[in-house]
């Protein structure tokens, strides 16, 4: 399971990047935050990536102001593209990663987990999430459980 202090919504995965690019990345995020307002989201459906037959990631989807979240993600993508950081090929799917399936698990067990996670009963009352900042994290990929280090944060101010 993802530790609570590691939960986040990924707007853009940058990948291995020269630390000297930090300033231009930070400036791009500040530019986006200065033209973006806070938004409200709610926990929604459960799902898996890439498929329930062979899940790697267990996630909880988001509802609420997801259109505004998608617009925010597109602005971040645009700002990073302007500084020559490769555009993401996959379509943005608003979600929070809640767990990872161990890679050494049997195919049958993985499928049981994937289909079971998608059928999980969701509570009637959903937690509201106030999104009021953009942060830049460094990922530390240790074994099957990544750890995230916050390098920078900027408030959504528009």
The 8 nearest C-alpha neighbors of each residue, nearest first, counted from 0:
[[1, 98, 97, 2, 99, 144, 57, 100],
 [0, 2, 98, 97, 3, 5, 6, 96],
 [3, 1, 5, 4, 0, 6, 97, 98],
 [2, 4, 5, 6, 1, 97, 0, 7],
 [3, 5, 2, 6, 1, 7, 147, 146],
 [6, 4, 2, 3, 147, 1, 7, 146],
 [7, 5, 3, 4, 95, 1, 96, 2],
 [6, 8, 95, 9, 5, 96, 4, 94],
 [7, 9, 95, 10, 94, 6, 93, 96],
 [10, 8, 11, 7, 12, 95, 94, 93],
 [9, 11, 72, 8, 12, 75, 76, 91],
 [12, 10, 9, 13, 76, 75, 72, 87],
 [13, 11, 14, 9, 10, 87, 86, 76],
 [12, 14, 11, 15, 84, 16, 85, 79],
 [15, 13, 12, 16, 138, 137, 11, 84],
 [16, 14, 13, 17, 18, 137, 138, 12],
 [17, 15, 14, 18, 20, 13, 19, 21],
 [16, 18, 19, 20, 15, 21, 14, 13],
 [19, 17, 20, 21, 16, 22, 15, 24],
 [18, 20, 17, 21, 22, 16, 23, 24],
 [21, 19, 18, 23, 22, 17, 24, 16],
 [20, 22, 24, 19, 18, 23, 25, 17],
 [23, 21, 25, 24, 20, 26, 19, 27],
 [22, 24, 26, 25, 20, 21, 27, 82],
 [25, 23, 27, 21, 26, 22, 20, 28],
 [24, 26, 22, 28, 23, 27, 21, 29],
 [27, 25, 23, 29, 28, 24, 22, 30],
 [26, 28, 30, 24, 78, 25, 29, 23],
 [29, 27, 31, 25, 30, 26, 32, 24],
 [28, 30, 32, 26, 31, 27, 33, 153],
 [29, 31, 27, 33, 28, 32, 26, 34],
 [32, 30, 28, 29, 34, 33, 74, 35],
 [31, 33, 155, 29, 35, 34, 30, 28],
 [34, 32, 30, 156, 31, 157, 35, 29],
 [33, 35, 157, 32, 31, 30, 156, 36],
 [36, 34, 157, 32, 155, 33, 156, 31],
 [35, 37, 157, 155, 156, 38, 34, 131],
 [38, 36, 131, 155, 130, 35, 39, 156],
 [39, 37, 130, 129, 64, 36, 131, 40],
 [40, 38, 129, 128, 64, 130, 63, 127],
 [41, 39, 63, 128, 62, 64, 127, 61],
 [40, 42, 127, 62, 61, 63, 126, 128],
 [41, 43, 61, 125, 126, 60, 62, 59],
 [42, 44, 61, 60, 62, 41, 59, 45],
 [45, 43, 60, 59, 46, 42, 61, 121],
 [46, 44, 59, 117, 58, 60, 116, 43],
 [47, 45, 117, 58, 57, 59, 44, 116],
 [46, 48, 57, 56, 54, 58, 50, 51],
 [49, 47, 56, 50, 54, 55, 57, 46],
 [48, 50, 54, 47, 55, 53, 51, 56],
 [51, 49, 48, 54, 52, 53, 47, 113],
 [52, 50, 113, 54, 114, 53, 110, 47],
 [53, 51, 110, 50, 54, 113, 109, 114],
 [52, 54, 50, 51, 110, 109, 55, 106],
 [55, 53, 51, 50, 113, 48, 49, 47],
 [54, 56, 100, 99, 48, 53, 49, 57],
 [55, 57, 99, 48, 47, 54, 98, 100],
 [58, 56, 47, 98, 97, 99, 96, 46],
 [57, 59, 96, 97, 46, 95, 45, 47],
 [60, 58, 45, 95, 94, 44, 46, 43],
 [61, 59, 94, 43, 44, 45, 93, 42],
 [60, 62, 42, 43, 41, 94, 93, 40],
 [61, 63, 41, 40, 43, 65, 42, 64],
 [62, 64, 40, 65, 41, 39, 61, 66],
 [63, 65, 67, 66, 40, 39, 38, 68],
 [66, 64, 68, 67, 63, 62, 69, 40],
 [65, 67, 69, 68, 64, 70, 63, 71],
 [68, 66, 70, 65, 69, 64, 71, 38],
 [69, 67, 65, 71, 70, 66, 72, 64],
 [68, 70, 72, 66, 67, 71, 65, 73],
 [71, 69, 67, 73, 68, 72, 74, 66],
 [72, 70, 68, 74, 69, 73, 67, 75],
 [71, 73, 69, 10, 75, 70, 74, 76],
 [72, 74, 76, 70, 71, 75, 77, 69],
 [75, 73, 77, 71, 76, 72, 78, 31],
 [74, 76, 72, 78, 77, 73, 79, 71],
 [77, 75, 73, 79, 74, 78, 80, 72],
 [78, 76, 80, 74, 75, 79, 73, 81],
 [77, 79, 75, 81, 27, 80, 76, 74],
 [80, 78, 76, 84, 82, 81, 77, 75],
 [79, 81, 83, 77, 84, 82, 78, 76],
 [82, 80, 78, 79, 83, 77, 84, 27],
 [83, 81, 79, 80, 84, 78, 23, 24],
 [82, 84, 80, 81, 85, 79, 86, 78],
 [85, 83, 80, 79, 82, 86, 13, 81],
 [84, 86, 83, 80, 87, 79, 13, 76],
 [85, 87, 80, 88, 84, 76, 79, 77],
 [86, 88, 89, 85, 11, 12, 90, 76],
 [89, 87, 86, 90, 85, 91, 12, 76],
 [90, 88, 87, 91, 92, 86, 11, 12],
 [89, 91, 92, 88, 87, 93, 69, 73],
 [90, 92, 93, 89, 69, 72, 10, 87],
 [91, 93, 94, 90, 60, 69, 89, 61],
 [94, 92, 61, 60, 91, 65, 8, 95],
 [95, 93, 60, 59, 61, 92, 58, 8],
 [94, 96, 59, 8, 58, 7, 97, 60],
 [97, 95, 58, 98, 57, 94, 59, 56],
 [98, 96, 1, 58, 57, 0, 95, 59],
 [99, 97, 0, 57, 1, 96, 56, 58],
 [98, 100, 56, 55, 57, 101, 0, 97],
 [99, 101, 55, 102, 56, 54, 98, 109],
 [100, 102, 103, 104, 99, 143, 55, 109],
 [101, 103, 104, 100, 55, 143, 105, 99],
 [104, 102, 101, 105, 100, 106, 109, 108],
 [103, 105, 102, 101, 109, 108, 106, 100],
 [106, 104, 108, 107, 109, 103, 102, 110],
 [105, 107, 109, 108, 110, 104, 53, 52],
 [108, 106, 110, 109, 105, 111, 52, 104],
 [109, 107, 111, 105, 110, 106, 112, 104],
 [108, 110, 106, 112, 111, 107, 53, 105],
 [109, 111, 52, 113, 107, 112, 108, 51],
 [112, 110, 108, 109, 114, 113, 115, 107],
 [111, 113, 115, 109, 110, 114, 116, 108],
 [114, 112, 51, 110, 116, 54, 115, 111],
 [113, 115, 117, 51, 111, 116, 112, 110],
 [116, 114, 112, 118, 117, 113, 111, 119],
 [115, 117, 119, 113, 118, 114, 112, 45],
 [116, 118, 46, 45, 114, 115, 119, 113],
 [119, 117, 115, 116, 120, 114, 45, 121],
 [118, 120, 116, 117, 121, 115, 45, 44],
 [121, 119, 118, 122, 117, 116, 45, 123],
 [120, 122, 119, 123, 44, 43, 45, 125],
 [123, 121, 124, 125, 120, 43, 126, 42],
 [124, 122, 125, 121, 120, 126, 43, 42],
 [125, 123, 122, 126, 121, 127, 42, 41],
 [126, 124, 42, 41, 123, 122, 127, 43],
 [125, 127, 41, 42, 128, 124, 40, 43],
 [128, 126, 41, 40, 125, 129, 39, 42],
 [127, 129, 40, 39, 41, 130, 126, 42],
 [128, 130, 39, 38, 131, 40, 127, 37],
 [131, 129, 38, 37, 132, 39, 128, 40],
 [130, 132, 37, 155, 154, 129, 38, 133],
 [133, 131, 154, 155, 153, 130, 134, 152],
 [134, 132, 153, 152, 154, 135, 32, 155],
 [135, 133, 152, 151, 136, 153, 132, 149],
 [134, 136, 151, 150, 149, 152, 137, 133],
 [137, 135, 149, 148, 150, 147, 138, 134],
 [136, 138, 148, 147, 149, 139, 150, 135],
 [139, 137, 147, 146, 140, 136, 145, 148],
 [138, 140, 146, 145, 141, 147, 137, 148],
 [141, 139, 145, 138, 142, 146, 144, 143],
 [140, 142, 145, 144, 139, 143, 146, 138],
 [141, 143, 144, 140, 145, 139, 101, 146],
 [144, 142, 141, 145, 101, 140, 99, 102],
 [143, 145, 142, 141, 146, 140, 1, 99],
 [146, 144, 140, 139, 141, 138, 143, 147],
 [145, 147, 139, 138, 140, 144, 5, 148],
 [148, 146, 138, 137, 136, 139, 5, 149],
 [147, 149, 137, 136, 150, 138, 146, 139],
 [148, 150, 136, 151, 135, 137, 147, 134],
 [151, 149, 136, 135, 148, 137, 152, 134],
 [152, 150, 135, 134, 149, 153, 136, 25],
 [151, 153, 134, 133, 135, 132, 154, 150],
 [152, 154, 133, 132, 29, 134, 32, 155],
 [155, 153, 132, 131, 156, 32, 133, 152],
 [154, 156, 32, 36, 132, 131, 35, 37],
 [155, 157, 33, 36, 154, 35, 32, 34],
 [156, 36, 35, 34, 33, 155, 32, 37]]
